């Protein structure tokens, strides 16, 4: 039984890594630049793929320099200066608990995203980023 669990954990880890690689490979930095420009951002610089999301330095419509994150799976742009969200900390904790996470800590709204640290079903400590509108996990990486 222990060997079966080890094999399952290995398959899950490979699947998660492959999913992140596929998300990155699904878009090039040029495509991300184009999507950000189409979204009204200018002076798009320092595009990088990190923790399952694309990140870039841009100027917004008012000319302010900001960071944005871009979800390659949905094309959604998350500006760091995004305002309040309809979800609260309790909503995020409930969502993560329902998804099987435990020891949920450091839940906060920061840079346009909900963030948290929690243990996944295998006991691995994870850094999580969640969509501010629906609480969907858009990025997870080992802490």
Secondary structure, DSSP 4 states (H G I P E B T S, - for coil): -HHHHHHHHHHHHHHHHHHHHHHHHTS-HHHHHHHHHHTT-EEEEEEEEETTEEEEEEE-TTS-EEEEEE-TTT--EEETT----S--HHHHHHHHHHTT-EEEEEEEEETTEEEEEEE-TTS-EEEEEE-TTT--EEEEEE-
